[in-house]
């Protein structure tokens, strides 16, 4: 990062010619994660027919989230100058959509997003672009930008992927089946190993209850399989609620939900008790707005957080 005359400049050096993206003076870095070698599945289509098409890039992947102290801005106002800068540097815009046209909730949870509170996304109000240098059959660099806003702040996530010179031309578009259900075993494992946590999708918790349905949940099967294949790790199950009710009862409820998941993993799948713990956060770590029924449903969740095993 380079500081120039009160502006943050995000230098994407060695990416087919450096491109510098300018953010306002009030921008503050909230999260950063670089991995190499890694695979980034860059969205190239909106959510349609229960899937998002992606372009997989193998190479150096850089992720950053920024918070901008600015009141009254729209996601498009934040994104537009960044899009212009990418186009000026020779990038082709493959995908350009807002919350409504992208697919709202489904698209948001189909794409890679840094966790809250570092990156806030209002599922009713966000903008997203995917920009490519090279071609889809021979990609050189891919940049995706996600912007969203709340009352007094704006949030920007930038993910950059650069294909090594020796590998360019090896990536092809593919379809990523997503969403109403849990990720498959490989997706869950990759989420845990890459990001350190995953949402255990499609668990059924109604508002105000901690009862876990009797049906089989793919997320729990996949988590149990992961733990058996990775004996050196353990997980903490963290329960979350929507914002209905007071904090203390919600913390108790969220812990009870996490404990229900823990007991299911122990009793049904034979996961040793010392491999999993359970805690509750109540409504303190939302991943969506609590102002809509859809957002509250997303916030009622249990996440698995990966830890080294205590020996």
ABEGO torsion letter per residue (X at the ends): XBBBGGBBBBBBBGBGEBBBBBBBAABBBABBBBBOBBBBBBBABBBBGGBBBBBBBBEBBBBBBBBBBBBGBBAAAAAAAAAAAAAAAGBBBABBBBAAAAGEAAAAAABBBBBOAABBBBAABBBBBBBBBEBAABBABBBBBBBBBBAABBBBBBBBBBBBAAABGABBBBBBBBGABBBBAAAAAAAAAAAGBBBBBGBBBBBGBABBBABBBAAAAAAAAAAAABAABBBBBBBBBBABEBAAAAAAAAAAAAAAAAAAAAAAAGBBAAABBBBBAEAABBABBAABAAAAAAABBBBBBBBBBBX
